[in-house]
């Protein structure tokens, strides 16, 4: 998401009118308008934003319990053309297909599990996302979370990201639990994926994993 700052000024033309006696005072308004917007910031994932598990043989799936795939990670970069206060929210584009009964990361709730899509009406599984490390302007940083849209902040720690609700994630540059202005932030996102037991899946044909989440940059 990239925003370009613009500033516009619109002026009205002044007019002087000479009227016959009796003279009356006339006036014209000059109005200055425009909008000052934050620095332009752009989020981007390394590798095109794809976490690829390759080919998973159906025979490798457990028929009576979930199959947990190897954890993977991907780096999210957020860069601005000037220091800015920003964060991001996550939207699960496959909401409703998460098998929330599966265990991804111990302690995470249903809201911290994302959908992997469905095949023949059968939900495939679930995955969870965690911020495991971060830097702000190349230095020290802590990840923060707000559950009320940015009113109150606390440390995110190893809690999971949420694909619905009012969660915002931002970053500090000290031990403070308040977001700081930065030109660049990098965050390593850990992905933990679980596949439902194979007896629940239509294994008569190939089943593509179809998880999709959108990270939307938000100015604070």
VOBA-1610 file (N, C-alpha, C; in pm, whole numbers, padded with zeros to 5 digits, always signed):
BEGIN
Unk+00084-00117+00000Unk+00000+00000+00000Unk+00088+00123+00000Unk+00076+00208-00100Unk+00162+00324-00112Unk+00077+00448-00124Unk+00108+00548-00042Unk+00032+00672-00047Unk+00126+00787-00080Unk+00081+00877-00163Unk+00161+00991-00206Unk+00102+01117-00147Unk+00185+01193-00079Unk+00136+01314-00015Unk+00113+01424-00116Unk+00004+01494-00104Unk-00027+01606-00192Unk-00075+01723-00110Unk-00053+01840-00160Unk-00101+01961-00095Unk-00159+02050-00202Unk-00284+02087-00189Unk-00350+02168-00291Unk-00401+02296-00228Unk-00393+02405-00303Unk-00447+02532-00257Unk-00541+02585-00363Unk-00660+02623-00323Unk-00759+02677-00415Unk-00796+02816-00367Unk-00776+02913-00451Unk-00800+03051-00412Unk-00918+03107-00489Unk-00997+03186-00423Unk-01106+03254-00490Unk-01061+03392-00536Unk-01121+03444-00642Unk-01080+03574-00696Unk-01151+03686-00620Unk-01075+03787-00579Unk-01133+03900-00508Unk-01194+03997-00609Unk-01303+04057-00572Unk-01369+04152-00661Unk-01400+04281-00586Unk-01379+04396-00651Unk-01414+04525-00594Unk-01523+04586-00680Unk-01633+04619-00621Unk-01747+04672-00695Unk-01771+04817-00650Unk-01778+04913-00747Unk-01811+05053-00719Unk-01958+05071-00749Unk-02033+05097-00645Unk-02178+05109-00660Unk-02220+05255-00653Unk-02333+05289-00713Unk-02385+05426-00703Unk-02417+05461-00558Unk-02427+05588-00531Unk-02466+05636-00398Unk-02609+05590-00373Unk-02645+05535-00259Unk-02555+05517-00145Unk-02464+05395-00164Unk-02338+05410-00126Unk-02239+05303-00143Unk-02264+05193-00041Unk-02234+05068-00080Unk-02244+04955+00014Unk-02114+04877+00010Unk-02072+04824+00124Unk-01947+04748+00133Unk-01971+04607+00079Unk-01879+04560-00003Unk-01884+04425-00056Unk-01762+04349-00008Unk-01767+04217-00008Unk-01654+04136+00038Unk-01643+04011-00048Unk-01523+03955-00050Unk-01497+03828-00119Unk-01413+03743-00028Unk-01438+03613-00027Unk-01366+03521+00060Unk-01252+03454-00015Unk-01143+03437+00055Unk-01028+03361+00004Unk-01013+03239+00094Unk-01031+03121+00038Unk-01024+02998+00118Unk-00905+02915+00072Unk-00826+02872+00168Unk-00710+02785+00140Unk-00745+02645+00184Unk-00737+02549+00094Unk-00771+02411+00128Unk-00657+02319+00091Unk-00663+02200+00140Unk-00562+02100+00109Unk-00559+01994+00218Unk-00480+01892+00198Unk-00468+01783+00295Unk-00322+01744+00308Unk-00275+01739+00432Unk-00139+01691+00458Unk-00151+01546+00502Unk-00088+01457+00431Unk-00097+01315+00461Unk+00037+01264+00513Unk+00036+01148+00582Unk+00162+01094+00635Unk+00260+01058+00524Unk+00381+01025+00566Unk+00481+00978+00471Unk+00430+00853+00401Unk+00469+00837+00278Unk+00428+00719+00202Unk+00504+00597+00252Unk+00431+00493+00294Unk+00491+00371+00346Unk+00442+00252+00263Unk+00529+00156+00245Unk+00497+00040+00162Unk+00534-00089+00234Unk+00439-00182+00250Unk+00472-00314+00305Unk+00502-00413+00193Unk+00594-00504+00217Unk+00627-00605+00115Unk+00682-00729+00184Unk+00645-00845+00132Unk+00698-00971+00182Unk+00814-01017+00094Unk+00913-01079+00156Unk+01022-01142+00082Unk+00966-01259+00001Unk+01027-01283-00114Unk+00989-01398-00195Unk+00851-01390-00254Unk+00799-01269-00268Unk+00666-01255-00326Unk+00553-01291-00233Unk+00583-01312-00105Unk+00478-01340-00009Unk+00421-01481-00017Unk+00500-01577-00061Unk+00452-01715-00075Unk+00528-01806+00022Unk+00453-01878+00103Unk+00510-01984+00187Unk+00469-02116+00122Unk+00565-02186+00066Unk+00537-02303-00017Unk+00576-02432+00056Unk+00478-02518+00077Unk+00504-02647+00141Unk+00531-02757+00038Unk+00532-02721-00088Unk+00562-02819-00191Unk+00457-02928-00200Unk+00499-03045-00244Unk+00409-03159-00260Unk+00404-03240-00131Unk+00285-03262-00081Unk+00266-03337+00043Unk+00194-03468+00008Unk+00261-03582+00014Unk+00195-03709-00020Unk+00078-03736+00075Unk-00034-03778+00020Unk-00150-03810+00104Unk-00116-03919+00205Unk-00025-04009+00165Unk+00013-04119+00255Unk+00087-04070+00379Unk+00138-03946+00375Unk+00211-03894+00490Unk+00119-03831+00594Unk-00009-03817+00561Unk-00104-03757+00653Unk-00159-03861+00750Unk-00180-03819+00873Unk-00235-03908+00975Unk-00386-03924+00953Unk-00437-04046+00945Unk-00581-04065+00919Unk-00668-04039+01041Unk-00611-04037+01159Unk-00693-04025+01281Unk-00660-03901+01364Unk-00560-03826+01324Unk-00521-03706+01400Unk-00462-03605+01302Unk-00443-03485+01348Unk-00388-03382+01261Unk-00244-03412+01224Unk-00200-03351+01114Unk-00060-03356+01073Unk-00006-03214+01079Unk+00096-03192+01161Unk+00155-03059+01174Unk+00277-03051+01083Unk+00277-02953+00994Unk+00387-02937+00900Unk+00502-02862+00965Unk+00619-02869+00904Unk+00737-02799+00956Unk+00711-02649+00957Unk+00754-02584+01063Unk+00738-02439+01071Unk+00822-02370+00964Unk+00768-02262+00911Unk+00840-02181+00814Unk+00834-02035+00859Unk+00918-01952+00799Unk+00915-01809+00832Unk+00931-01728+00704Unk+00881-01606+00711Unk+00890-01514+00598Unk+00907-01374+00655Unk+00984-01290+00585Unk+01012-01155+00637Unk+00920-01051+00574Unk+00861-00970+00660Unk+00779-00857+00619Unk+00860-00729+00638Unk+00870-00648+00531Unk+00939-00519+00538Unk+00839-00407+00517Unk+00850-00303+00598Unk+00767-00184+00584Unk+00859-00064+00578Unk+00861+00004+00465Unk+00954+00115+00443Unk+00876+00242+00410Unk+00926+00355+00462Unk+00861+00485+00443Unk+00964+00585+00389Unk+00916+00689+00322Unk+01007+00790+00270Unk+01042+00896+00374Unk+00985+00885+00494Unk+01018+00972+00607Unk+00970+00900+00733Unk+01024+00933+00850Unk+00976+00867+00972Unk+00825+00883+00989Unk+00758+00774+01024Unk+00612+00776+01037Unk+00571+00679+01146Unk+00456+00708+01206Unk+00395+00617+01303Unk+00299+00527+01227Unk+00325+00399+01226Unk+00240+00308+01151Unk+00239+00171+01217Unk+00147+00091+01176Unk+00138-00048+01216Unk+00068-00125+01106Unk+00020-00244+01138Unk-00054-00320+01038Unk-00163-00402+01105Unk-00264-00434+01027Unk-00365-00530+01069Unk-00368-00642+00966Unk-00416-00758+01008Unk-00419-00877+00922Unk-00564-00915+00894Unk-00591-00948+00770Unk-00725-00991+00729Unk-00714-01133+00673Unk-00788-01224+00732Unk-00791-01363+00682Unk-00886-01370+00564Unk-00830-01385+00445Unk-00913-01390+00324Unk-00981-01526+00305Unk-00950-01621+00393Unk-01015-01752+00391Unk-01088-01776+00523Unk-01135-01667+00581Unk-01207-01677+00708Unk-01324-01772+00694Unk-01346-01854+00793Unk-01456-01950+00787Unk-01412-02089+00746Unk-01289-02101+00694Unk-01242-02235+00654Unk-01141-02292+00754Unk-01106-02217+00857Unk-01009-02266+00955Unk-01069-02379+01038Unk-00996-02487+01050Unk-01036-02595+01142Unk-00978-02557+01278Unk-01056-02483+01354Unk-01003-02421+01477Unk-00978-02521+01589Unk-01026-02643+01573Unk-01000-02746+01674Unk-00857-02799+01665Unk-00787-02770+01555Unk-00650-02819+01540Unk-00555-02739+01627Unk-00452-02805+01675Unk-00349-02739+01756Unk-00237-02690+01664Unk-00221-02559+01656Unk-00111-02504+01578Unk+00004-02469+01673Unk-00012-02363+01750Unk+00085-02323+01852Unk+00016-02333+01987Unk+00079-02400+02085Unk+00015-02413+02216Unk-00025-02278+02275Unk-00146-02271+02325Unk-00193-02150+02391Unk-00267-02052+02302Unk-00260-02070+02170Unk-00328-01978+02081Unk-00477-02011+02074Unk-00558-01907+02057Unk-00702-01922+02057Unk-00755-01942+01915Unk-00885-01963+01903Unk-00948-01982+01772Unk-00927-01860+01683Unk-00928-01739+01742Unk-00912-01618+01664Unk-00772-01603+01606Unk-00678-01685+01655Unk-00540-01679+01608Unk-00508-01793+01511Unk-00614-01848+01450Unk-00597-01955+01352Unk-00664-01912+01222Unk-00591-01926+01114Unk-00634-01881+00981Unk-00674-02002+00896Unk-00760-01978+00798Unk-00808-02086+00713Unk-00714-02121+00600Unk-00717-02249+00560Unk-00636-02298+00448Unk-00721-02325+00324Unk-00846-02277+00326Unk-00935-02303+00215Unk-01007-02435+00232Unk-01085-02471+00131Unk-01165-02593+00136Unk-01159-02665+00002Unk-01187-02795+00005Unk-01193-02876-00116Unk-01314-02968-00104Unk-01400-02964-00203Unk-01523-03044-00201Unk-01602-03021-00073Unk-01601-02898-00025Unk-01676-02864+00095Unk-01610-02904+00225Unk-01489-02956+00220Unk-01417-02998+00340Unk-01305-02899+00370Unk-01306-02842+00489Unk-01200-02750+00529Unk-01070-02827+00549Unk-00960-02770+00500Unk-00834-02844+00493Unk-00757-02842+00624Unk-00754-02728+00691Unk-00675-02720+00813Unk-00670-02578+00866Unk-00558-02542+00927Unk-00544-02409+00986Unk-00396-02375+00997Unk-00368-02245+01002Unk-00231-02201+01028Unk-00234-02080+01120Unk-00123-02060+01191Unk-00110-01946+01281Unk+00014-01866+01246Unk+00011-01738+01280Unk+00118-01645+01248Unk+00167-01578+01376Unk+00300-01571+01392Unk+00361-01504+01507Unk+00475-01415+01459Unk+00491-01300+01522Unk+00609-01216+01499Unk+00718-01264+01594Unk+00827-01318+01539Unk+00929-01379+01624Unk+01052-01291+01641Unk+01073-01193+01553Unk+01182-01098+01569Unk+01153-00976+01482Unk+01215-00863+01517Unk+01187-00739+01446Unk+01300-00639+01468Unk+01313-00546+01375Unk+01405-00433+01389Unk+01333-00307+01342Unk+01368-00195+01402Unk+01317-00065+01359Unk+01435+00022+01324Unk+01439+00070+01199Unk+01551+00149+01149Unk+01684+00078+01173Unk+01681-00054+01160Unk+01802-00134+01171Unk+01848-00162+01312Unk+01772-00117+01413Unk+01814-00135+01552Unk+01709-00203+01636Unk+01722-00185+01766Unk+01636-00251+01864Unk+01489-00219+01839Unk+01404-00319+01860Unk+01261-00298+01844Unk+01185-00405+01921Unk+01066-00368+01967Unk+00974-00462+02029Unk+00842-00456+01953Unk+00777-00571+01941Unk+00647-00573+01874Unk+00538-00546+01977Unk+00440-00467+01935Unk+00330-00425+02020Unk+00197-00468+01958Unk+00096-00477+02041Unk-00037-00510+01992Unk-00142-00425+02063Unk-00241-00385+01986Unk-00359-00318+02041Unk-00481-00400+01999Unk-00568-00427+02094Unk-00689-00504+02065Unk-00811-00414+02052Unk-00791-00283+02062Unk-00904-00190+02052Unk-00880-00083+01946Unk-00810-00122+01839Unk-00792-00031+01727Unk-00692+00079+01749Unk-00599+00064+01845Unk-00494+00162+01865Unk-00513+00254+01983Unk-00614+00229+02066Unk-00635+00314+02184Unk-00537+00276+02294Unk-00526+00149+02322Unk-00435+00099+02425Unk-00339-00002+02362Unk-00215-00002+02412Unk-00111-00089+02357Unk-00045-00172+02466Unk-00001-00291+02428Unk+00077-00376+02516Unk+00177-00454+02432Unk+00264-00529+02497Unk+00365-00605+02425Unk+00300-00729+02360Unk+00334-00752+02234Unk+00277-00866+02161Unk+00337-00997+02206Unk+00469-00999+02225Unk+00536-01122+02264Unk+00514-01231+02161Unk+00485-01353+02209Unk+00466-01466+02119Unk+00318-01499+02098Unk+00233-01401+02128Unk+00092-01419+02094Unk+00077-01425+01942Unk-00032-01482+01898Unk-00054-01494+01755Unk-00119-01371+01696Unk-00100-01352+01566Unk-00172-01248+01495Unk-00316-01294+01474Unk-00407-01197+01461Unk-00548-01229+01445Unk-00596-01180+01309Unk-00674-01262+01243Unk-00724-01228+01111Unk-00860-01162+01112Unk-00911-01132+01231Unk-01038-01063+01242Unk-01037-00981+01371Unk-01130-00887+01382Unk-01135-00804+01501Unk-01057-00674+01483Unk-01021-00612+01595Unk-00959-00479+01593Unk-00810-00482+01623Unk-00746-00598+01614Unk-00604-00604+01648Unk-00518-00523+01551Unk-00432-00439+01607Unk-00328-00370+01532Unk-00193-00411+01590Unk-00094-00420+01505Unk+00042-00452+01547Unk+00132-00336+01506Unk+00216-00290+01599Unk+00311-00184+01570Unk+00442-00215+01641Unk+00533-00118+01644Unk+00667-00145+01695Unk+00722-00026+01771Unk+00791-00055+01881Unk+00859+00049+01958Unk+01008+00043+01928Unk+01080+00145+01970Unk+01226+00147+01952Unk+01298+00149+02087Unk+01220+00140+02195Unk+01274+00131+02331Unk+01195+00024+02405Unk+01208+00020+02538Unk+01129-00073+02617Unk+00986-00024+02638Unk+00952+00090+02581Unk+00818+00146+02595Unk+00715+00061+02521Unk+00593+00061+02572Unk+00485-00010+02502Unk+00402+00086+02418Unk+00468+00190+02367Unk+00403+00284+02277Unk+00474+00281+02142Unk+00398+00284+02031Unk+00461+00283+01899Unk+00552+00403+01878Unk+00655+00383+01797Unk+00751+00489+01766Unk+00753+00513+01616Unk+00786+00636+01577Unk+00800+00668+01436Unk+00928+00604+01380Unk+00917+00543+01264Unk+01032+00477+01201Unk+01025+00497+01051Unk+01141+00487+00988Unk+01146+00488+00841Unk+01135+00346+00786Unk+01184+00249+00862Unk+01178+00111+00814Unk+01167+00015+00931Unk+01086-00087+00911Unk+01069-00194+01010Unk+01071-00326+00934Unk+01145-00423+00988Unk+01139-00559+00934Unk+01090-00650+01046Unk+01006-00746+01009Unk+00952-00840+01105Unk+00955-00980+01046Unk+01009-01074+01120Unk+01008-01213+01078Unk+00880-01278+01128Unk+00801-01330+01035Unk+00672-01391+01067Unk+00686-01543+01061Unk+00657-01608+01172Unk+00661-01755+01175Unk+00523-01810+01137Unk+00525-01913+01051Unk+00402-01976+01004Unk+00399-02120+01056Unk+00293-02154+01130Unk+00274-02290+01181Unk+00145-02345+01122Unk+00154-02455+01049Unk+00041-02507+00972Unk+00006-02650+01015Unk-00124-02675+01029Unk-00172-02808+01063Unk-00278-02851+00962Unk-00272-02976+00918Unk-00368-03033+00825Unk-00462-03126+00902Unk-00590-03118+00872Unk-00686-03204+00940Unk-00656-03351+00910Unk-00710-03440+00993Unk-00687-03584+00971Unk-00735-03622+00832Unk-00661-03712+00770Unk-00685-03743+00629Unk-00822-03807+00607Unk-00878-03869+00710Unk-01011-03930+00694Unk-01120-03825+00674Unk-01089-03698+00702Unk-01185-03589+00680Unk-01167-03520+00545Unk-01067-03562+00468Unk-01033-03492+00345Unk-01067-03576+00221Unk-01103-03511+00110Unk-01134-03583-00014Unk-01005-03616-00090Unk-00944-03726-00058Unk-00811-03759-00111Unk-00815-03830-00246Unk-00928-03822-00315Unk-00936-03884-00447Unk-00875-03796-00556Unk-00835-03674-00521Unk-00772-03583-00615Unk-00677-03491-00539Unk-00597-03415-00612Unk-00502-03323-00549Unk-00578-03213-00475Unk-00529-03179-00356Unk-00591-03075-00274Unk-00490-02963-00254Unk-00513-02846-00312Unk-00419-02735-00294Unk-00441-02665-00160Unk-00332-02636-00090Unk-00342-02547+00027Unk-00366-02406-00024Unk-00465-02339+00033Unk-00510-02212-00024Unk-00525-02105+00085Unk-00428-02099+00175Unk-00432-01994+00275Unk-00395-01859+00214Unk-00465-01754+00254Unk-00436-01621+00203Unk-00472-01518+00310Unk-00374-01437+00348Unk-00399-01330+00445Unk-00339-01201+00392Unk-00408-01091+00418Unk-00366-00959+00375Unk-00316-00880+00494Unk-00195-00825+00480Unk-00137-00737+00581Unk-00158-00594+00534Unk-00242-00520+00603Unk-00278-00385+00563Unk-00207-00283+00652Unk-00128-00197+00591Unk-00056-00095+00667Unk-00153+00014+00713Unk-00139+00055+00841Unk-00228+00153+00901Unk-00145+00263+00962Unk-00175+00389+00928Unk-00106+00503+00989Unk-00169+00532+01125Unk-00086+00557+01223Unk-00132+00580+01360Unk-00132+00729+01395
//
